[in-house]
Amino acid sequence: MLASSRAFSGFSVDSTESVRDFYAGTLGLEVSEANGMLTLHLAGGGTVIVYPKGGAHQPASFTVLNFPVPEIESVVDALSAAGVVFEHYEGLPMQTDEKGIFRGGGPLIAWFKDPAGNIFSVIQD
């Protein structure tokens, strides 16, 4: 029934103004705006809707958006230089290194938060 639907994901922020520059300038995403919402245009044609919830916004406690990258070290270094702060987790099973990269099995991954507190990741292909 929905196999041909062009599905998209979405998540909330406290204010679209507080995140627009981060998504476009810091992360380098194509961002458009309509009806008070942002649309993130992702490589491969996917989109994500970002909608404001003001004082009702609660940051997601899970990763809402993953960015596969061919080489995580250089991307983490570049984002860090642009002001992105990577999450650091202590102890098993999520121990991250000094850069915030998890190397404990599976793909290399590093998590960071957007200005609204939502969790994003870069993950090595």
N, C-alpha and C positions, 0 to 999 in steps of 0.2 A: 504494500500500500504506500509506503514512504520511500521506496528504493530510488525513485527518481527525484525526490525532493532535494533541493540544494540547501542542506542543513548548515547552520552556523551556530557558534557558541557565543556566550556573553557572560559578563561579570560586572559587578557594580564597583563604583568608586564614590568617594565623598563629594567630589566635584570634578567635572571634566576639565575645567581650567587648570586644576592642580596637577593633572597628569599628561595633558596634551604635549607640552614641551619635552617631557621625559620620553614619551613614546616616539615622537618624531625626531627630536634633536639628539637625545642621548642614545636611544636604541636604533635610530635611523629607519624607523618604520614609516611607510606611507599611511597617513592618517587623514580621514575626511570627517566632516561634521555636518549633521543634519538633525533637525528636531530635538536639539539639546543633547544628542548622543554622539559618540565618536565611533567610527568604524576603522578598525585596524586591518589593512590590506596586507596579507601575508604572501610570501613566495609560494608559487604553485596555485594561486587563485583563491585560497581560503580567506575568510573574513571572520572577525570577532567584533561583536558589538560591546561597547563600554558605555554604561548608562549611570547617571548620577542618582544617588540615594540620599544625599545630604547627611543629616544627623542619624539616619537609620542605617547607614552603611556599616557593615561589619566585614573586615578583611577576611578573605578566604583563609582557612587553616590548612589548605592543601595547595598543591601547584595548579594554577589555573591555565598556564601557558608555557609550553616547552619549545625551545628553539634548538633544533638539531644543528650542530656545527661540525665541520670537518676536523678542526684542531682546537680543542677547548682551551689549552694554555694561552694561546695568543688572543683569543676572544676574551677570556677572563682578564688578561692584562690590559687590553684595550678598554674594556668596560670599566675596569677599576680606575684607569687613568682619566676616564670621562666622569668619574664621581660615583659610579655604582658601588654600593657596599654589599659584598657577598656575605651570606649567612655562614656562621661557624657553629658546627655541632660537635659536642664533646661526647666521647664514649661510644660504645657499640650499640646498635649496629650502624649508626650514621656518622661516624667520626670523619670530619673533614680536615684537610691539611691547612697550612698557613694561608693559602690563597682562597680557601673555601671550597676546594674541590674534593668530592667524595671519590675515593679510590678503593673502596672496600669490596669490590666485586660487581660485575655487571658493567654497564657503560659508565664512563667518567661523567660526573654531573656536578653542577654548582648552582646553588639557589640564591636569588636576590629578591628584594621586595620593590614594588613600584611605590610612588609617593602616597598611595592610598593604603599601603600595607599588604596588598595581594602578592602572593608568591609566584615568581616566574623562575624558569631554569634555562641554562644552556647545557646541552647534553651532547657528548661527542658521538657522531655517527659511527 
